[in-house]
Amino acid sequence: MMAWVGVASLCLAGPAQVDGALQRPDGAQLLERLLRLRDPARVLYVAAHPDDENTRFLAHLTSGERVEAAYLSLTRGGGGQNLIGDEQAGLLSVLRTEELSAARAVDGARQFFTRARDFGYSKRAEETLSIWDREAVRADVIRVLRAFRPDVVVTRFREGSQTHGHHLASAVLAREAFEAVTRDRDDPVPIRRLVLNVPTWGEEPEQEGQVKIDVGGYAPLRGETHPETAARSRSQHRSQGFGSDARRGKVFERFELVKGAPFDAHVLDGVPRTWRARFGEEGGAAVDRAFARAVEGFDPAAPHESIAAMLRVDRRLSSLPETPRVQDARARVAAWIRDAAGLFLRVTPGAAELEDPKEVEAARARQQWPLGAVDAALEAELRTPVEVRVAAVVGPSGERQVTEQALSFREPVRIGLEAHLKSPSTAPWLRLPVDGGTYQIPEAADPNLPDGGARPFFSVELEVEGSPLLVRVPFEAVWVERSRGELRAPVFAVPRQLMTPRHPVVWATSDAVTATFRVQGGFDPSQVEWSRSERTRNRIRDVKRSGETLEVRLDVSEVSEPFFLRPRLGGERMMARSVVDADHVPRQVVLQPSEVRVVPMAAPPDLTVGYVMGPGDRMVEALRRLGFRVRVLSDEDLERRRYQGLDVIVTGVRAFNVRRALPEAGLFDWVESGGHLVVQYNTNSWYSKLSVPVGPKPLEIGRGRVTDENAKVTLRVEDHPLLSWPHSIGQQDFRDWVQERGLYFAESWDPATYTPLLSLADPGEDRQEGALLAATHGRGTYVYTGLSFFRQLPAGVRGAARLFVNILSHPFADRSASN
């Protein structure tokens, strides 16, 4: 049997991509990777969300200690906010997954995940673990421990402290998984210790037994300090506003033992740092000697001259027991040889002549490829004088094509391929309905990998200097934009028939409404089953398709409750296609089950709304779909106070945090002269201090929130016009909310000006009254609300929409009564 270099359970990815640009390793990067390869020590960092990782410590490990490091984020961050776009929930989880991959491309660590879903803010570990499938998530952590085989596990959060429940749960599950694998009698994982990276944001004083490590060192192979690398890495979390500067000089992190062997100077104390120490004199010492010769003879100006030495390293590794650590080391040796050879490999679909600007959109569309047979091409170029031959290519579904193509120095070749795409390849954690707090991931996908292991790739079998080498090459779309250059992004396999709602929520404000879909693929609309509910099917009056548009006409004259259209074809749920497109990460195609929520709703009053957009704001579309006229106010509108013809002005979430024109926009003067202003929540914390007033009289925003979306809400002033017109608000309007009630409630206010209208609390906590405040100022009216309408209206929550209509209509209730 042929002994392939690079056969391993952990994948060999293609070149890294950061800020949309392709990053290929230079001589210094290859030397750093070689130095990391010869040290078998490993550290796994564990926390809850994308952006929880300590990038300074990761950079210290990879380029200072030169050991293999990885970050395990239990969730993919879909419950967070978004400062750069309007993606929420599932689409945000895709964006934040890619941001983490971009961060790891900068600091050199690896990235893993679990099936845990970020369902929003949680106040206790017990609450989080009751919503997550605790056993499933712990099993995922254990799977990472067994595959990655760390010597040290580091947690970011202290059990029992005051922080996000997801944070606390990550510490609990890391400890439980550590205990499970180290105590396993049949197959123990010899992890030396579990340690806590002591949090610094709480100004926790230094305690006895804590160890300080200077992570501020300089990495000459990178030409920057570890904090400088860390700042570039952390700044990939753009959706969370974590652009970071670098600290200079000595930078200390503190650590304390949680479980396992004590340490005095560094978390790696006592960890075997040579192959000999792990595998003994006979096998391990030979690996160390082979690495020593490879390092000694390495020339950054001619890395290919060290390939023979690295092939010897692989032969020595192949003589060791076939443990996950050895398998992974061989895979990384294979990747190193591929890059040292200056070997260019990529597989693209169809033709690759993409320089005509008119072809750009067509090229971007080729990022999406229908299931079934597909023509592809392997592009290869040997850019160093090394003997390389392509022996065969194995396609995404295992189809093997023998090519027997020798590569000649600096002579590009193009090899035609036939591939078969058998299953959808995008965001596997979103392909099935979410069950509570844990993603349901198909068995074929790996929940621990960033992409779930489901994107199509090709395995290229090579012979390098007579030795077999197996390289994994992603399937990529490539195109040229004149303003940005050559771009590349993963190809996604998608079903031939797609049905994407133009609007996922239809507000039924009249007796007949239309749900519209963008469709792809040839199928007869009569073959589509729209619902398994006979009552829903009886509401459909007409279905017609014109080109790529399909319209479903519905009679909702006797409908009192929301219902769903969930199209099926051949008994299978049809999928909807979305795109996540940001400059700093590769463009992603996302598939989710297709559905439209139809929500019966009375037509709102005839009002014109001026809207000040906040970051990640989707309220404008929701208000227009409800029936309001909406004018989006630009900074120039605010600076010149162009408010004529507006009945109400609404500021989006965090607008006062990010819109610099707001403090001088004269909104409170406009209220005083008779206007109506609605302010949605703004953040006010140590990292995002709110320095401008958000109300006409003193009003302080705190950090109060109610995270239980089912928390009981009490109406404090039931006959207040805001709660009684045009809708009479009652308990039924607080059913079916999603993720939370609200956040960043008012903490204190002038009682002579503001009237608190609601009282609510999470279970076991004191009630809060700052979620909805109403005020009169001069001849006008003002409302502050921390209720999360920005989530509820795009999700089609009827009660929240009824309440928000009342909030917008508040000053016009008397006008209605007089008429």
SVG drawing of the C-alpha trace seen along z (x, -y; Angstrom):
<svg xmlns="http://www.w3.org/2000/svg" viewBox="-65 -75 87 77">
<polyline fill="none" stroke="black" stroke-width="0.4" points="0.0,0.0 1.4,-3.4 2.4,-5.5 1.1,-8.9 2.6,-12.0 -0.3,-14.0 -2.9,-11.4 -4.5,-12.7 -7.8,-13.2 -7.4,-17.0 -7.7,-18.7 -5.1,-20.5 -6.6,-23.7 -5.6,-25.9 -3.7,-29.3 -5.2,-31.6 -7.3,-34.6 -7.4,-37.7 -9.1,-41.0 -10.2,-39.4 -6.5,-39.0 -4.8,-35.7 -2.0,-35.0 0.8,-32.7 3.6,-31.7 7.0,-33.3 10.3,-32.0 10.0,-33.4 6.5,-32.0 7.8,-28.6 10.6,-28.7 8.2,-29.6 6.0,-26.7 9.0,-24.4 10.0,-25.5 6.5,-24.8 6.4,-21.4 9.5,-20.2 7.8,-21.0 5.0,-18.5 3.5,-20.6 -0.1,-21.8 -2.4,-24.3 -6.2,-24.5 -8.0,-27.7 -11.7,-27.3 -14.4,-30.0 -18.0,-30.7 -18.1,-33.1 -16.2,-34.4 -14.1,-37.3 -13.8,-35.7 -10.3,-34.3 -7.2,-36.0 -5.3,-36.7 -2.2,-38.0 -1.8,-34.7 -2.5,-32.7 0.2,-34.8 2.6,-34.3 2.1,-30.5 2.4,-30.3 5.3,-32.7 6.9,-33.0 6.8,-29.5 6.4,-28.1 3.9,-25.5 0.6,-24.4 -2.4,-26.3 -6.1,-26.3 -9.2,-28.1 -12.4,-26.2 -15.4,-28.6 -18.5,-26.7 -20.8,-28.9 -20.7,-30.6 -22.0,-34.0 -25.4,-34.2 -27.0,-35.7 -24.8,-38.8 -25.1,-42.2 -23.7,-43.3 -22.0,-46.7 -21.3,-46.2 -24.4,-44.7 -27.9,-43.6 -27.2,-39.8 -28.8,-38.4 -29.1,-34.9 -28.1,-32.2 -26.5,-34.6 -24.6,-36.3 -23.3,-33.0 -21.8,-32.4 -20.2,-35.8 -18.7,-35.4 -17.4,-31.9 -15.5,-33.4 -14.2,-36.2 -12.7,-33.7 -11.1,-31.8 -9.6,-35.1 -8.3,-35.8 -6.6,-32.4 -5.0,-33.1 -3.3,-36.1 -2.2,-34.6 -1.4,-31.0 -3.7,-29.1 -6.4,-26.7 -10.1,-27.0 -12.8,-24.6 -16.5,-24.8 -19.3,-22.8 -23.0,-22.4 -24.0,-25.0 -26.1,-27.8 -25.7,-31.4 -29.3,-32.0 -28.6,-35.4 -27.6,-36.8 -27.9,-34.4 -27.3,-35.3 -26.5,-32.0 -24.5,-28.9 -27.4,-26.7 -29.8,-28.5 -27.4,-28.1 -26.8,-24.4 -30.5,-23.8 -31.1,-25.3 -28.1,-23.8 -28.0,-20.0 -25.4,-19.7 -24.5,-16.1 -24.1,-16.9 -22.0,-20.0 -19.8,-18.2 -19.3,-15.4 -18.2,-17.9 -15.6,-19.3 -14.4,-15.8 -14.1,-15.1 -11.8,-18.1 -9.7,-17.1 -9.3,-13.6 -8.5,-14.9 -6.3,-17.8 -4.6,-16.1 -3.7,-19.3 -1.2,-19.2 -2.8,-22.2 -6.4,-23.4 -6.9,-27.1 -10.3,-28.6 -11.2,-32.2 -13.8,-32.5 -14.0,-31.7 -16.8,-29.4 -19.2,-31.2 -18.2,-34.7 -20.5,-37.5 -20.6,-37.3 -22.6,-36.0 -24.0,-32.5 -22.5,-31.2 -19.1,-32.3 -19.6,-30.4 -21.0,-27.4 -17.8,-27.2 -15.7,-26.9 -18.0,-24.3 -17.9,-22.1 -14.2,-22.5 -13.7,-21.2 -16.1,-18.3 -14.6,-17.3 -11.1,-17.5 -12.1,-15.3 -13.9,-12.8 -10.9,-12.3 -8.2,-12.3 -10.0,-9.7 -11.1,-7.5 -9.7,-4.0 -9.9,-2.7 -8.5,-5.6 -7.2,-8.4 -6.0,-11.7 -2.9,-12.7 -3.7,-16.4 -1.2,-17.8 -3.3,-20.6 -6.4,-22.8 -5.8,-26.4 -7.7,-29.7 -6.5,-32.7 -7.4,-35.2 -9.8,-37.9 -8.4,-41.4 -11.5,-43.4 -12.8,-43.2 -9.6,-44.6 -9.3,-41.4 -6.3,-41.8 -3.4,-39.5 -3.8,-36.5 -1.3,-34.0 -0.7,-31.1 -1.3,-33.0 1.5,-32.9 2.3,-36.0 3.5,-35.4 4.9,-38.2 3.1,-37.8 4.5,-41.1 7.6,-39.6 8.9,-40.4 8.7,-37.8 11.5,-38.6 10.1,-36.1 7.0,-38.2 8.6,-41.6 6.2,-42.5 5.4,-41.9 2.9,-39.3 0.4,-42.1 0.8,-43.6 -0.1,-40.3 -2.9,-40.0 -4.3,-43.4 -4.5,-42.4 -6.1,-39.1 -8.7,-40.6 -9.5,-43.4 -11.0,-40.7 -14.0,-40.7 -15.4,-43.7 -19.1,-42.8 -18.6,-43.2 -16.6,-46.4 -13.4,-44.9 -10.9,-46.8 -7.9,-46.9 -4.7,-48.7 -1.5,-47.0 0.0,-47.5 3.8,-48.1 6.3,-46.9 5.8,-44.1 2.3,-42.8 1.4,-40.3 -1.4,-37.7 -2.2,-35.8 -3.0,-32.2 -4.1,-29.9 -4.4,-26.1 -7.9,-24.6 -7.0,-20.9 -3.9,-18.8 -0.2,-19.3 0.9,-22.6 3.2,-25.0 5.6,-27.8 6.7,-29.9 4.6,-28.9 1.5,-26.9 3.8,-24.6 6.0,-23.7 6.7,-20.0 5.1,-19.5 7.4,-17.3 8.8,-19.6 10.6,-17.0 9.5,-13.9 12.1,-11.9 10.4,-12.8 7.1,-11.5 8.1,-8.5 11.4,-7.4 15.0,-7.0 14.4,-4.7 11.6,-6.4 11.3,-9.9 15.0,-10.7 15.2,-10.0 12.4,-12.4 14.2,-15.1 17.4,-14.6 15.5,-14.8 13.9,-18.0 17.2,-19.4 18.8,-18.8 15.9,-20.3 16.1,-23.5 19.9,-23.7 19.8,-23.5 16.8,-25.7 17.4,-28.7 14.4,-31.2 15.5,-32.2 15.3,-28.6 12.8,-26.7 12.5,-24.0 16.0,-22.8 14.7,-21.5 12.1,-19.3 14.3,-16.2 15.0,-16.8 11.3,-17.1 10.6,-13.9 13.1,-12.3 11.1,-13.8 8.0,-12.2 9.6,-8.8 10.7,-9.1 7.2,-10.1 5.7,-7.2 7.7,-4.8 6.0,-6.1 2.7,-4.7 -0.2,-6.1 -1.6,-8.4 -3.7,-11.5 -0.7,-13.7 1.5,-11.8 -1.1,-11.8 -1.6,-15.5 2.1,-16.2 2.4,-14.3 -0.5,-16.3 1.3,-19.5 4.6,-18.2 2.7,-17.6 1.3,-21.1 4.8,-22.5 6.3,-20.5 3.5,-21.7 4.2,-25.4 8.0,-25.0 7.8,-23.7 6.1,-26.8 3.4,-24.6 0.3,-26.4 -2.8,-24.3 -6.4,-25.3 -9.6,-23.7 -12.2,-25.9 -15.5,-25.3 -15.9,-25.8 -13.9,-28.4 -11.4,-30.7 -11.2,-33.6 -12.8,-36.2 -11.0,-39.5 -13.9,-41.2 -15.6,-43.5 -19.0,-42.4 -18.2,-38.9 -17.8,-39.7 -21.4,-39.0 -21.5,-35.9 -18.3,-34.8 -19.7,-35.5 -22.8,-33.4 -20.4,-30.5 -19.6,-30.5 -22.9,-28.6 -23.0,-25.2 -26.0,-22.9 -25.9,-19.4 -24.9,-16.7 -22.2,-16.4 -19.9,-19.5 -17.0,-20.3 -13.9,-21.5 -10.3,-22.1 -7.1,-21.6 -4.7,-24.5 -1.1,-23.7 2.2,-25.4 5.6,-24.3 7.5,-27.4 10.7,-25.8 13.1,-23.2 11.6,-20.3 10.5,-17.0 6.7,-16.8 4.1,-14.7 0.3,-14.7 -0.7,-11.1 -4.5,-11.4 -7.3,-13.6 -10.1,-12.4 -13.3,-14.4 -15.7,-15.6 -17.7,-12.4 -14.7,-10.1 -14.5,-9.7 -10.8,-9.1 -9.4,-10.3 -5.9,-9.2 -4.0,-12.0 -0.3,-11.0 0.8,-14.6 4.4,-15.6 4.9,-19.2 7.7,-21.2 9.4,-24.2 7.3,-27.4 5.1,-25.8 1.4,-26.0 -0.9,-23.1 -4.7,-22.8 -6.2,-19.4 -9.9,-18.9 -11.9,-17.1 -15.4,-15.7 -16.8,-16.0 -20.0,-15.0 -21.6,-17.2 -24.0,-15.0 -25.0,-17.1 -25.5,-20.8 -22.2,-22.2 -23.0,-25.4 -23.5,-26.1 -24.5,-22.6 -25.5,-23.9 -28.3,-25.8 -29.6,-23.1 -31.9,-21.6 -34.4,-23.3 -32.8,-24.4 -33.9,-22.4 -33.6,-24.7 -30.1,-25.7 -28.2,-23.2 -27.7,-23.0 -28.8,-19.7 -26.0,-19.0 -26.2,-16.2 -24.1,-13.1 -21.9,-13.7 -20.7,-17.1 -18.1,-17.6 -19.5,-20.1 -16.0,-20.9 -14.7,-22.4 -15.3,-26.0 -17.2,-25.0 -18.6,-21.8 -16.5,-19.8 -19.1,-20.0 -17.7,-22.3 -16.5,-20.4 -12.8,-19.8 -10.5,-17.7 -7.7,-15.4 -4.7,-15.7 -2.3,-12.8 1.3,-14.0 4.7,-12.5 7.4,-15.0 11.0,-13.9 9.7,-10.4 7.7,-10.4 3.8,-10.4 2.1,-13.5 -1.6,-13.9 -2.9,-17.5 -6.5,-18.8 -7.4,-21.5 -10.7,-23.5 -13.1,-24.0 -13.0,-27.8 -14.6,-30.4 -12.1,-33.0 -12.8,-36.3 -11.3,-39.7 -12.7,-43.1 -10.7,-46.0 -11.0,-47.9 -9.8,-45.0 -7.9,-42.6 -8.2,-38.8 -10.7,-37.5 -11.5,-33.9 -14.2,-32.3 -15.4,-28.8 -17.8,-27.1 -21.0,-26.0 -23.0,-23.0 -26.7,-23.8 -29.9,-22.0 -31.1,-22.6 -34.4,-23.8 -34.4,-26.7 -37.2,-28.9 -36.1,-32.1 -38.7,-34.4 -38.3,-38.0 -39.7,-38.9 -39.7,-36.2 -42.5,-38.0 -45.8,-39.1 -47.8,-41.4 -51.4,-40.7 -53.0,-44.2 -55.7,-43.5 -58.0,-40.5 -55.7,-39.3 -51.9,-39.2 -49.2,-37.8 -46.1,-35.9 -43.3,-36.2 -40.4,-33.9 -37.2,-34.0 -37.0,-30.6 -34.3,-28.6 -34.6,-25.4 -37.3,-23.9 -40.3,-22.7 -44.1,-23.0 -45.6,-25.2 -48.5,-22.6 -45.9,-20.1 -45.1,-22.2 -46.8,-21.3 -47.1,-24.5 -48.0,-23.2 -48.9,-20.0 -51.8,-21.9 -55.1,-21.6 -56.2,-25.0 -53.1,-26.7 -53.6,-25.0 -57.2,-26.2 -56.0,-29.8 -54.1,-29.6 -56.1,-31.1 -53.6,-31.2 -50.0,-30.2 -48.2,-31.4 -44.7,-31.5 -43.1,-34.0 -39.5,-33.4 -37.6,-33.5 -40.5,-34.9 -43.3,-32.8 -46.3,-34.4 -48.7,-32.8 -52.0,-34.6 -53.6,-34.1 -57.0,-34.8 -56.5,-35.9 -59.9,-37.5 -60.8,-35.0 -57.3,-34.5 -56.6,-35.5 -53.3,-33.8 -49.9,-33.8 -49.1,-30.8 -46.2,-29.6 -45.8,-28.7 -43.1,-26.0 -42.8,-24.7 -41.9,-21.1 -41.0,-19.4 -41.0,-15.7 -41.6,-15.5 -38.4,-17.4 -38.3,-20.9 -37.1,-23.4 -34.2,-25.6 -33.7,-29.4 -30.5,-31.0 -28.8,-34.0 -25.4,-35.5 -23.1,-36.9 -20.8,-39.3 -18.2,-41.3 -14.9,-42.7 -12.8,-41.1 -13.9,-37.5 -14.7,-35.3 -18.2,-35.6 -20.5,-32.9 -23.6,-31.2 -26.0,-30.1 -28.9,-27.7 -31.7,-27.6 -35.2,-26.0 -37.5,-28.1 -40.4,-29.6 -42.7,-32.7 -44.4,-33.8 -47.8,-35.3 -49.0,-37.6 -52.5,-39.1 -52.3,-42.7 -54.6,-45.8 -53.4,-48.5 -51.5,-51.2 -52.3,-54.9 -51.3,-57.0 -47.9,-58.3 -44.6,-59.3 -41.6,-58.1 -38.1,-59.5 -35.6,-56.8 -32.0,-57.3 -30.3,-54.0 -28.2,-52.3 -25.7,-49.5 -27.1,-46.2 -30.6,-47.8 -33.5,-45.9 -36.3,-48.0 -36.9,-50.2 -38.0,-47.3 -40.2,-45.9 -41.9,-49.4 -42.5,-49.8 -43.9,-46.3 -46.3,-47.2 -47.6,-50.1 -45.7,-53.2 -44.1,-55.7 -40.4,-55.7 -37.8,-58.3 -34.2,-57.3 -32.4,-60.3 -28.9,-60.9 -26.2,-62.7 -26.8,-65.7 -30.5,-65.6 -29.6,-65.5 -27.1,-68.3 -29.5,-70.5 -32.5,-69.4 -34.6,-68.4 -37.6,-67.1 -40.5,-68.7 -43.4,-66.4 -42.4,-63.8 -44.9,-62.7 -42.3,-60.8 -38.6,-60.2 -37.1,-56.9 -33.4,-56.3 -32.2,-52.8 -30.4,-50.7 -27.0,-52.2 -27.6,-55.1 -26.3,-57.5 -23.2,-55.3 -22.2,-55.5 -24.0,-58.4 -21.8,-61.4 -24.4,-63.8 -27.0,-63.0 -25.8,-65.2 -26.1,-68.3 -29.3,-67.2 -31.6,-69.3 -34.0,-66.3 -34.9,-67.4 -35.7,-71.0 -37.8,-69.3 -39.7,-67.4 -40.2,-70.6 -41.8,-72.3 -44.3,-69.5 -42.4,-66.5 -42.5,-62.9 -39.2,-61.1 -38.6,-57.4 -35.2,-56.3 -34.3,-52.6 -31.6,-51.2 -28.0,-52.4 -25.1,-50.8 -23.5,-52.3 -20.6,-50.2 -16.9,-50.4 -16.0,-49.5 -18.7,-51.6 -19.4,-54.6 -22.3,-56.7 -21.2,-60.4 -24.2,-62.2 -27.7,-62.6 -30.4,-60.4 -33.4,-62.2 -34.6,-65.8 -34.2,-65.6 -31.8,-63.5 -32.0,-59.9 -29.2,-57.4 -28.9,-54.1 -27.7,-51.1 -26.9,-47.5 -30.2,-46.1 -31.8,-43.5 -34.3,-40.7 -33.0,-37.7 -36.0,-35.4 -38.1,-36.0 -41.1,-34.6 -40.6,-36.7 -43.8,-38.1 -44.5,-41.7 -46.7,-43.9 -48.4,-47.0 -47.9,-49.8 -50.3,-52.3 -52.8,-50.2 -54.9,-53.2 -51.9,-55.2 -52.5,-56.2 -49.4,-54.4 -50.7,-51.1 -54.3,-51.6 -54.3,-53.1 -54.6,-51.9 -54.1,-48.6 -55.1,-47.6 -52.0,-46.0 -52.3,-43.0 -50.5,-39.9 -51.2,-38.3 -48.9,-40.8 -45.9,-39.4 -46.2,-35.9 -43.8,-34.3 -41.0,-36.8 -37.6,-35.7 -34.2,-35.6 -35.0,-38.2 -37.3,-40.9 -34.8,-43.7 -31.5,-45.2 -29.8,-48.4 -32.8,-49.6 -32.9,-53.0 -31.4,-52.9 -32.4,-56.3 -34.5,-59.2 -36.2,-62.4 -39.5,-61.2 -41.1,-64.5 -40.5,-64.0 -40.6,-60.3 -43.4,-57.8 -42.3,-54.1 -45.0,-52.0 -43.8,-48.4 -42.3,-46.3 -40.5,-43.0 -37.8,-40.7 -36.0,-37.5 -37.0,-34.7 -35.6,-35.2 -34.5,-38.8 -35.9,-42.2 -38.3,-43.8 -37.0,-46.5 -39.0,-49.5 -36.7,-51.2 -37.7,-49.2 -40.3,-51.7 -40.4,-55.3 -42.8,-58.0 -42.4,-61.7 -43.9,-65.0 -41.4,-67.7 -42.8,-71.1 -45.5,-70.5 -44.1,-67.2 -43.6,-63.6 -40.6,-61.3 -40.2,-57.6 -37.1,-55.6 -37.3,-51.8 -34.8,-49.0 -37.2,-46.4 -35.6,-44.4 -38.0,-45.5 -35.0,-45.2 -35.2,-41.4 -39.0,-41.0 -40.3,-42.9 -37.9,-41.2 -39.0,-37.9 -42.7,-38.7 -43.7,-38.8 -47.2,-40.3 -47.5,-41.5 -44.2,-43.4 -45.4,-44.9 -48.7,-46.0 -46.8,-47.7 -44.3,-49.4 -47.2,-50.7 -48.6,-52.2 -45.3,-53.7 -45.1,-55.4 -48.7,-56.5 -48.6,-57.7 -49.1,-61.5 -52.0,-60.9 -54.3,-59.0 -56.1,-62.2 -56.5,-63.2 -58.2,-59.8 -60.5,-60.2 -61.6,-63.7 -62.4,-62.4"/>
</svg>
